[in-house]
Amino acid sequence: MATEGHSPLEQFRIEEIVSLEFANGLNLSYTNSSLWMTLSVVAICLSFFFATRKRALVPSYSQLIVEMIYKTVADMVRDNVGKEGKRFFPFIFSLFMFILVGNVAGLLPGSFTFTSHLAVNFFLAGSIFLAVTLLGIARHGHGFLRLFLPHGTPWFLAPILIPIELLSYLSRPVSLSVRLFANMVVGHVLLKVIAGFVVSLGVFGIVPFLGLLAITALELMVAFIQAYVFAILTCIYLHDALYLH
């Protein structure tokens, strides 16, 4: 979470680091958001490399943490996708870690929370939605349409149920991205506002400072929960594509 700037929304401003604009209006500039995405990926790779470099039967603390995260995601995939979900585990695990580290890194002073931007979240959610839909069509062909009318549904309910199911299906990338976006923005804005009270009140800022510590701890929990929710909903969407209803 950035500490500079007077507005609580200042911390979400996109700033160019390396400008890369083309004559046709295409802008591929490297921004602070891109930088923190890169740093998050590098941090994940280095953390897992050093934690598992000297694997032992009695694990070190770092190895234990890595194994706990691995088992948590593996259990999530197995319970929500089934045996066929094993081949999608690397993707789900990478997605979970990318969002988790992005959420947590955004709590560091001077950092940038790329998961607080709807465009980033919608790109992730939209890519998942497209991939899952193509997977379902490739697996079931036109039978994929049964997802919008479960087997055994009375025919006279079809005109009502199909539009509802279709709308629910099409809203998946929106709800998936907005949920993460809203939680990150609200939490970081609240931290910024309370941090402003701590600074402005001086020695009398001890009470808002204690509140700041409590909310920071809450935000750490929210960071994990939101990454978990994003990953588990992806597993549920995969399950629908593989097995329909």
C-alpha positions as CSV (number, residue, x, y, z in Angstrom):
1,M,0.0,0.0,0.0
2,A,1.4,3.3,-1.0
3,T,1.7,5.9,1.7
4,E,2.4,9.0,-0.3
5,G,-0.3,11.3,-1.8
6,H,-3.2,13.0,-0.2
7,S,-6.0,11.0,-1.7
8,P,-6.7,7.4,-0.6
9,L,-7.1,6.6,-4.3
10,E,-3.7,8.0,-5.2
11,Q,-2.2,4.5,-4.5
12,F,-4.1,3.0,-7.4
13,R,-2.7,5.4,-10.1
14,I,-1.0,3.7,-13.1
15,E,2.3,5.3,-13.8
16,E,4.5,4.6,-16.8
17,I,8.1,3.4,-16.2
18,V,9.1,2.7,-19.7
19,S,7.0,4.4,-22.4
20,L,6.2,2.3,-25.4
21,E,3.5,3.8,-27.6
22,F,2.9,3.2,-31.3
23,A,1.6,5.4,-34.1
24,N,-1.7,3.5,-34.3
25,G,-2.5,4.3,-30.7
26,L,-1.4,1.0,-29.2
27,N,0.2,1.5,-25.8
28,L,2.4,-1.3,-24.5
29,S,4.2,0.8,-21.9
30,Y,5.8,-0.9,-18.9
31,T,4.0,0.5,-15.8
32,N,4.2,0.2,-12.1
33,S,1.5,-2.4,-12.3
34,S,3.6,-4.4,-14.7
35,L,6.6,-4.0,-12.5
36,W,4.8,-5.5,-9.4
37,M,3.4,-8.3,-11.5
38,T,7.0,-9.1,-12.6
39,L,8.3,-8.8,-9.0
40,S,5.5,-11.1,-7.8
41,V,6.3,-13.8,-10.3
42,V,10.0,-13.6,-9.5
43,A,9.3,-13.7,-5.7
44,I,7.1,-16.8,-6.2
45,C,9.8,-18.6,-8.2
46,L,12.6,-17.7,-5.9
47,S,10.7,-18.6,-2.8
48,F,9.8,-22.1,-4.0
49,F,13.3,-22.6,-5.4
50,F,15.1,-21.9,-2.1
51,A,12.4,-23.5,0.0
52,T,12.7,-26.8,-1.9
53,R,16.3,-26.7,-2.8
54,K,17.3,-28.8,0.2
55,R,14.3,-31.0,0.6
56,A,14.4,-33.1,3.8
57,L,12.2,-35.7,5.5
58,V,12.0,-33.3,8.5
59,P,11.2,-30.1,6.6
60,S,12.5,-26.7,7.4
61,Y,10.0,-23.9,8.2
62,S,10.1,-22.6,4.6
63,Q,9.7,-26.1,3.1
64,L,6.8,-26.7,5.5
65,I,5.0,-23.5,4.4
66,V,5.5,-24.4,0.7
67,E,4.2,-28.0,1.3
68,M,1.1,-26.6,3.2
69,I,0.3,-24.3,0.4
70,Y,0.8,-27.1,-2.2
71,K,-1.4,-29.5,-0.2
72,T,-4.1,-26.8,0.3
73,V,-4.4,-26.2,-3.5
74,A,-4.1,-29.9,-4.3
75,D,-7.0,-30.8,-2.0
76,M,-9.0,-27.9,-3.4
77,V,-8.5,-29.2,-7.0
78,R,-9.2,-32.8,-6.0
79,D,-12.4,-32.0,-4.0
80,N,-13.9,-29.7,-6.6
81,V,-12.7,-31.0,-9.9
82,G,-12.1,-34.7,-9.3
83,K,-9.4,-37.0,-10.6
84,E,-9.3,-35.3,-14.0
85,G,-8.5,-32.0,-12.3
86,K,-4.9,-33.3,-11.6
87,R,-3.8,-32.1,-15.1
88,F,-5.1,-28.6,-14.3
89,F,-3.3,-28.4,-11.0
90,P,-0.3,-26.4,-12.3
91,F,-2.5,-23.8,-13.7
92,I,-4.7,-23.5,-10.6
93,F,-1.7,-23.4,-8.3
94,S,0.0,-20.7,-10.4
95,L,-3.2,-18.7,-10.5
96,F,-3.6,-19.0,-6.7
97,M,0.0,-18.0,-5.9
98,F,-0.1,-15.1,-8.4
99,I,-3.2,-13.5,-6.9
100,L,-2.1,-14.3,-3.3
101,V,1.3,-12.7,-3.6
102,G,-0.2,-9.7,-5.5
103,N,-2.7,-9.2,-2.7
104,V,-0.1,-9.5,0.1
105,A,2.5,-7.4,-1.7
106,G,0.1,-4.6,-2.0
107,L,0.2,-4.2,1.8
108,L,3.8,-3.2,1.7
109,P,4.6,0.5,2.0
110,G,5.3,2.0,-1.4
111,S,4.1,-1.0,-3.3
112,F,1.3,-1.3,-5.9
113,T,-1.7,-3.6,-5.7
114,F,-2.3,-4.8,-9.3
115,T,-5.2,-6.9,-8.1
116,S,-7.0,-3.7,-7.2
117,H,-7.4,-2.9,-10.9
118,L,-10.5,-4.3,-12.6
119,A,-8.7,-4.6,-16.0
120,V,-6.2,-7.0,-14.5
121,N,-8.8,-9.1,-12.7
122,F,-11.1,-9.1,-15.7
123,F,-8.3,-10.3,-18.0
124,L,-7.6,-13.2,-15.7
125,A,-11.3,-14.0,-15.2
126,G,-12.1,-13.6,-18.9
127,S,-9.2,-15.8,-19.9
128,I,-10.4,-18.5,-17.5
129,F,-14.0,-18.2,-18.7
130,L,-13.0,-18.5,-22.4
131,A,-10.6,-21.4,-21.7
132,V,-13.3,-23.3,-19.7
133,T,-15.9,-22.7,-22.3
134,L,-13.7,-24.0,-25.1
135,L,-12.8,-27.0,-23.0
136,G,-16.5,-27.8,-22.4
137,I,-17.3,-27.5,-26.1
138,A,-14.3,-29.6,-27.1
139,R,-15.3,-32.3,-24.6
140,H,-19.0,-32.4,-25.1
141,G,-19.7,-30.7,-28.5
142,H,-23.2,-29.4,-28.8
143,G,-24.0,-31.4,-25.6
144,F,-22.3,-28.6,-23.7
145,L,-25.6,-26.7,-24.1
146,R,-27.1,-29.2,-21.5
147,L,-25.3,-27.0,-18.9
148,F,-28.1,-24.5,-19.4
149,L,-30.9,-27.0,-19.0
150,P,-30.1,-29.8,-16.5
151,H,-31.2,-33.3,-17.3
152,G,-34.7,-34.1,-16.0
153,T,-35.9,-30.5,-16.1
154,P,-39.6,-30.3,-17.2
155,W,-39.8,-28.9,-20.8
156,F,-42.2,-26.1,-19.8
157,L,-39.6,-24.6,-17.5
158,A,-37.0,-24.3,-20.4
159,P,-38.1,-20.8,-21.6
160,I,-37.5,-19.5,-18.0
161,L,-34.6,-21.6,-16.9
162,I,-32.4,-21.3,-20.0
163,P,-32.1,-17.5,-20.0
164,I,-31.5,-17.5,-16.2
165,E,-28.7,-20.2,-16.6
166,L,-27.2,-18.4,-19.6
167,L,-27.1,-15.1,-17.8
168,S,-25.6,-16.7,-14.8
169,Y,-22.9,-18.3,-16.9
170,L,-22.1,-15.1,-18.8
171,S,-21.8,-13.2,-15.6
172,R,-19.1,-15.4,-14.2
173,P,-16.1,-13.4,-15.4
174,V,-17.7,-10.2,-14.2
175,S,-18.5,-11.5,-10.7
176,L,-15.1,-13.2,-10.4
177,S,-13.2,-10.0,-11.2
178,V,-15.4,-7.5,-9.4
179,R,-15.3,-9.5,-6.2
180,L,-11.5,-9.4,-6.0
181,F,-11.4,-5.8,-7.2
182,A,-13.9,-4.5,-4.6
183,N,-12.3,-6.3,-1.7
184,M,-8.8,-5.0,-2.5
185,V,-9.9,-1.4,-3.2
186,V,-12.0,-1.1,-0.1
187,G,-9.5,-2.6,2.2
188,H,-6.6,-0.5,0.9
189,V,-8.6,2.7,1.0
190,L,-9.6,2.1,4.6
191,L,-5.9,1.5,5.5
192,K,-4.9,4.7,3.8
193,V,-7.6,6.7,5.6
194,I,-6.7,5.4,9.0
195,A,-3.0,5.8,8.3
196,G,-3.8,9.5,7.6
197,F,-5.4,9.8,11.0
198,V,-2.3,8.3,12.7
199,V,0.0,10.9,11.1
200,S,-2.2,13.9,11.6
201,L,-3.0,13.1,15.3
202,G,0.7,12.7,16.3
203,V,1.1,11.4,19.8
204,F,-2.7,11.0,20.1
205,G,-2.7,8.7,17.1
206,I,-2.1,5.6,19.2
207,V,-5.7,4.5,19.0
208,P,-6.0,4.7,15.2
209,F,-2.5,3.1,15.0
210,L,-3.8,0.0,17.0
211,G,-6.8,0.0,14.7
212,L,-4.5,0.1,11.7
213,L,-2.6,-2.9,13.0
214,A,-5.8,-4.8,13.4
215,I,-7.1,-3.9,10.0
216,T,-3.8,-4.8,8.4
217,A,-4.0,-8.3,10.0
218,L,-7.6,-8.5,8.7
219,E,-6.4,-7.5,5.2
220,L,-3.8,-10.3,5.3
221,M,-6.6,-12.8,5.9
222,V,-8.7,-11.2,3.2
223,A,-5.8,-11.4,0.8
224,F,-5.6,-15.2,1.3
225,I,-9.4,-15.7,1.3
226,Q,-9.8,-13.8,-2.0
227,A,-7.0,-15.8,-3.7
228,Y,-8.6,-19.0,-2.4
229,V,-12.1,-17.9,-3.6
230,F,-10.8,-17.0,-7.0
231,A,-9.1,-20.4,-7.3
232,I,-11.9,-22.5,-6.0
233,L,-14.5,-20.8,-8.3
234,T,-12.1,-21.6,-11.2
235,C,-12.2,-25.2,-10.0
236,I,-16.0,-25.2,-9.9
237,Y,-16.1,-23.8,-13.5
238,L,-13.7,-26.5,-14.6
239,H,-15.9,-29.1,-13.0
240,D,-19.0,-27.8,-14.9
241,A,-17.0,-27.9,-18.2
242,L,-15.8,-31.5,-17.6
243,Y,-19.0,-33.0,-16.1
244,L,-21.8,-30.5,-16.9
245,H,-24.4,-30.9,-14.2
